[in-house]
């Protein structure tokens, strides 16, 4: 699991345990990791959509949105 996604997973577990003392906790599996990666991809895609709407990388706004999408993916270690 990507390091940042793993950190967020552990944070979620801790918060869940604090709020639900008697609940059963399910251990992460490859499906959960894939789900997290797809969410990251979707967030980056929103930035890419804004980039295209702003005129693409030939404009300052378009380039900024594309750069933001790339930063989101890089932050979570998600590749194309």
LOVOVEX-317112 format. One record per residue (C-alpha): chain; x negated, z negated, y negated; residue number from 0; residue in three letters. Coordinates in pm, 1 decimal. Layout:
N
@unit = A | px = X | pz = Z | py = Y | pos = NUM | code = ALA
...
This chain:
80
@unit = A | px = 0.0 | pz = 0.0 | py = 0.0 | pos = 0 | code = UNK
@unit = A | px = -129.0 | pz = 85.5 | py = -348.3 | pos = 1 | code = UNK
@unit = A | px = -284.6 | pz = -219.0 | py = -516.4 | pos = 2 | code = UNK
@unit = A | px = -45.7 | pz = -229.7 | py = -815.7 | pos = 3 | code = UNK
@unit = A | px = 259.2 | pz = -179.8 | py = -593.7 | pos = 4 | code = UNK
@unit = A | px = 125.6 | pz = -456.3 | py = -367.4 | pos = 5 | code = UNK
@unit = A | px = 85.8 | pz = -690.6 | py = -667.4 | pos = 6 | code = UNK
@unit = A | px = 443.2 | pz = -623.2 | py = -777.9 | pos = 7 | code = UNK
@unit = A | px = 566.9 | pz = -671.4 | py = -420.0 | pos = 8 | code = UNK
@unit = A | px = 395.3 | pz = -1011.1 | py = -401.6 | pos = 9 | code = UNK
@unit = A | px = 540.0 | pz = -1107.9 | py = -740.9 | pos = 10 | code = UNK
@unit = A | px = 886.1 | pz = -1008.0 | py = -623.2 | pos = 11 | code = UNK
@unit = A | px = 842.5 | pz = -1214.2 | py = -305.0 | pos = 12 | code = UNK
@unit = A | px = 739.5 | pz = -1521.0 | py = -502.5 | pos = 13 | code = UNK
@unit = A | px = 1030.6 | pz = -1488.3 | py = -744.7 | pos = 14 | code = UNK
@unit = A | px = 1272.5 | pz = -1423.5 | py = -459.3 | pos = 15 | code = UNK
@unit = A | px = 1148.4 | pz = -1728.7 | py = -267.8 | pos = 16 | code = UNK
@unit = A | px = 1185.2 | pz = -1946.5 | py = -578.1 | pos = 17 | code = UNK
@unit = A | px = 1545.4 | pz = -1831.5 | py = -630.6 | pos = 18 | code = UNK
@unit = A | px = 1652.2 | pz = -1816.4 | py = -264.4 | pos = 19 | code = UNK
@unit = A | px = 1491.9 | pz = -2104.5 | py = -79.0 | pos = 20 | code = UNK
@unit = A | px = 1681.1 | pz = -2046.5 | py = 246.8 | pos = 21 | code = UNK
@unit = A | px = 1679.1 | pz = -1666.4 | py = 261.1 | pos = 22 | code = UNK
@unit = A | px = 1486.5 | pz = -1466.3 | py = 517.1 | pos = 23 | code = UNK
@unit = A | px = 1204.8 | pz = -1258.2 | py = 375.2 | pos = 24 | code = UNK
@unit = A | px = 1139.2 | pz = -916.5 | py = 523.4 | pos = 25 | code = UNK
@unit = A | px = 777.3 | pz = -801.3 | py = 545.6 | pos = 26 | code = UNK
@unit = A | px = 699.3 | pz = -473.7 | py = 364.8 | pos = 27 | code = UNK
@unit = A | px = 691.1 | pz = -162.3 | py = 579.8 | pos = 28 | code = UNK
@unit = A | px = 593.7 | pz = 203.1 | py = 527.5 | pos = 29 | code = UNK
@unit = A | px = 949.9 | pz = 291.1 | py = 427.2 | pos = 30 | code = UNK
@unit = A | px = 943.4 | pz = 37.3 | py = 143.5 | pos = 31 | code = UNK
@unit = A | px = 606.4 | pz = 171.3 | py = 27.1 | pos = 32 | code = UNK
@unit = A | px = 737.6 | pz = 528.0 | py = 28.3 | pos = 33 | code = UNK
@unit = A | px = 1046.7 | pz = 414.0 | py = -163.0 | pos = 34 | code = UNK
@unit = A | px = 824.6 | pz = 253.4 | py = -430.4 | pos = 35 | code = UNK
@unit = A | px = 614.8 | pz = 569.7 | py = -457.2 | pos = 36 | code = UNK
@unit = A | px = 927.4 | pz = 782.7 | py = -501.2 | pos = 37 | code = UNK
@unit = A | px = 1046.1 | pz = 555.1 | py = -783.5 | pos = 38 | code = UNK
@unit = A | px = 708.1 | pz = 596.0 | py = -955.7 | pos = 39 | code = UNK
@unit = A | px = 727.3 | pz = 974.7 | py = -909.7 | pos = 40 | code = UNK
@unit = A | px = 1078.7 | pz = 979.0 | py = -1058.3 | pos = 41 | code = UNK
@unit = A | px = 966.6 | pz = 777.9 | py = -1362.5 | pos = 42 | code = UNK
@unit = A | px = 678.3 | pz = 1018.5 | py = -1420.6 | pos = 43 | code = UNK
@unit = A | px = 915.0 | pz = 1313.4 | py = -1378.9 | pos = 44 | code = UNK
@unit = A | px = 1131.0 | pz = 1180.0 | py = -1664.3 | pos = 45 | code = UNK
@unit = A | px = 821.2 | pz = 1200.3 | py = -1886.1 | pos = 46 | code = UNK
@unit = A | px = 749.5 | pz = 1553.9 | py = -1765.7 | pos = 47 | code = UNK
@unit = A | px = 1109.3 | pz = 1655.4 | py = -1841.8 | pos = 48 | code = UNK
@unit = A | px = 1068.5 | pz = 1520.6 | py = -2196.3 | pos = 49 | code = UNK
@unit = A | px = 739.4 | pz = 1709.3 | py = -2223.6 | pos = 50 | code = UNK
@unit = A | px = 908.0 | pz = 2037.9 | py = -2135.0 | pos = 51 | code = UNK
@unit = A | px = 1195.2 | pz = 1966.8 | py = -2375.4 | pos = 52 | code = UNK
@unit = A | px = 946.7 | pz = 1894.2 | py = -2655.4 | pos = 53 | code = UNK
@unit = A | px = 775.5 | pz = 2229.2 | py = -2609.8 | pos = 54 | code = UNK
@unit = A | px = 527.3 | pz = 2151.5 | py = -2334.3 | pos = 55 | code = UNK
@unit = A | px = 162.9 | pz = 2062.3 | py = -2367.9 | pos = 56 | code = UNK
@unit = A | px = 122.6 | pz = 2300.7 | py = -2662.8 | pos = 57 | code = UNK
@unit = A | px = 289.7 | pz = 2041.5 | py = -2886.3 | pos = 58 | code = UNK
@unit = A | px = 172.5 | pz = 1689.0 | py = -2968.3 | pos = 59 | code = UNK
@unit = A | px = 494.6 | pz = 1531.6 | py = -2840.5 | pos = 60 | code = UNK
@unit = A | px = 496.2 | pz = 1745.7 | py = -2528.3 | pos = 61 | code = UNK
@unit = A | px = 136.4 | pz = 1661.5 | py = -2449.7 | pos = 62 | code = UNK
@unit = A | px = 202.8 | pz = 1292.6 | py = -2512.6 | pos = 63 | code = UNK
@unit = A | px = 496.3 | pz = 1285.6 | py = -2271.5 | pos = 64 | code = UNK
@unit = A | px = 294.9 | pz = 1465.3 | py = -2003.1 | pos = 65 | code = UNK
@unit = A | px = 6.4 | pz = 1225.4 | py = -2055.9 | pos = 66 | code = UNK
@unit = A | px = 247.5 | pz = 933.0 | py = -2022.1 | pos = 67 | code = UNK
@unit = A | px = 376.6 | pz = 1066.6 | py = -1689.1 | pos = 68 | code = UNK
@unit = A | px = 20.7 | pz = 1102.8 | py = -1564.5 | pos = 69 | code = UNK
@unit = A | px = -60.6 | pz = 747.6 | py = -1679.4 | pos = 70 | code = UNK
@unit = A | px = 239.1 | pz = 607.8 | py = -1490.9 | pos = 71 | code = UNK
@unit = A | px = 126.2 | pz = 774.4 | py = -1168.8 | pos = 72 | code = UNK
@unit = A | px = -235.9 | pz = 674.4 | py = -1222.9 | pos = 73 | code = UNK
@unit = A | px = -136.3 | pz = 311.9 | py = -1289.4 | pos = 74 | code = UNK
@unit = A | px = 35.1 | pz = 293.4 | py = -952.2 | pos = 75 | code = UNK
@unit = A | px = -214.9 | pz = 510.9 | py = -766.3 | pos = 76 | code = UNK
@unit = A | px = 44.4 | pz = 774.4 | py = -682.3 | pos = 77 | code = UNK
@unit = A | px = -90.7 | pz = 1123.3 | py = -626.9 | pos = 78 | code = UNK
@unit = A | px = 92.7 | pz = 1453.9 | py = -671.2 | pos = 79 | code = UNK
